[in-house]
């Protein structure tokens, strides 16, 4: 007779019998990387407050996002953290989020402006110290 793995029963057992399952403890808290997740960047409002700051799924918007990400990936002067920034594009704006150095911030904005067209570039990049 073959038995199936039942995750609900495992979770119920872990809740009802906390000593039955142990979770390994970490010796120390993991270090927080310099590149804080882009979702943690503070929400900044564009100058006119009517510009949406969320991405759209329009083909043109996705194309602009892809062009900017390819340009960032091809720029060897940027750090790995700068290559991983979040780029969200909608019909009115390109929103940049992530953690970069001051020099990278200027370079990323320049690259984004090249592909943004008439869209506003909203810079929510956080400058980190080296």
N, C-alpha and C positions, 0 to 999 in steps of 0.2 A: 504494500500500500504506500502510495506516495503522498507526502504531506506538503502543503504549500506554506511558504513564508508569509506570515501575517503581521505586517508592520503595526497595525492598530493594536493588536494584542501585546506586542513588544512595548509600545508606548504606554499602554495601560499598566503593564507590569512594572515599568520603570517608575510610573507615578505612584502606584499603590505600594510597591516594595522598593523604596529608594536605596536600600542597602544592597539589593540584588544586582544592580548594575552600577558600575563605577565609571566615572568619566575622568580621564587622566588630567591632573592639574599641571599647569605650566609653571616652570620654576620662576619665571619673571614675566612681567608684562611685555608683550612684543613692542618693539620700537615703532614709533609712528614715522612712516616714511616722509621725506620732504615733499613728495608729490601727493598732497592731500586729495582725496577723491573729488572730482569736479562737482559732484552733487553737494558737497559741503561748502562750496563757494557761496558767499553771501548773495542774496538776491539784490541786484542793483537795477534801478529803473532807468530806462533811457531818458534822454533829455525831454522828449515830448509826452511821456507817460501813456501815449496811445499806441505805441509800438509794442506788439506782443513779443514776449521773451521766451516763447516755447517753440520747439521745432515743428515744422509742417512736413507732410509727406507728399508734397507736390513734386513732380518729376524734376522741374527746374531747380527747386530748392535742394533736392537730393544731389543733383548734379553739382551745384555750387559747393555743398558740403564735401563731396568727394574730391573736387578739384583742390580745395583748401587742404584737406587731409593728405592728398598726394604731394602737394607742394611742401607741406611740413615734413613729411616722411623723407622727401628727397633733399632736404636741407641738412647737410652734415654738420653745420655750425651749431645746431640745436641739440640740447641734451635729450636723453631718453624720456625724461619727464615732460619736456616740451613737445615731444612727438606724440605723447599720449593725452594731450589736452582735449577737452570736449568742444566740438564745433556743432552748433545747432543753427539751422537756417530756416527762415520762413520768408514770406513775400516781402516783408518790410525790413528784416534785420538778419545779421549774422551775429550769433552770440558765442563768445569765447569764454571758456571756463577751465581752470586748472591752476597749477602752481609752476611758476617759471622764474628765471632771473630777470633783472631789469633790462639787460641787453636783449634777452630773448623776447621779452614783452614787446619791445619796439619792432623787432623783426617779424614776429607773428602778426602784429597788427598790419604791417606793410603787406605781408603775403595775403592776409584776409581781404584787405582793401582792393588788391589786384583782381580778385575773383568775385567780390560782392556786387559789382555793378552799381545799381542805384540803391541797393540796400544799405542801411545804416550798420556800422560795425559797433557792437556793444561789447566793450572790454570788461569782463568780470574776472580777469586773470589776477591771481594773487602773486605778489612778488615775494620770493623766498631768499633768504641769505645763504651764501655758501659757506 
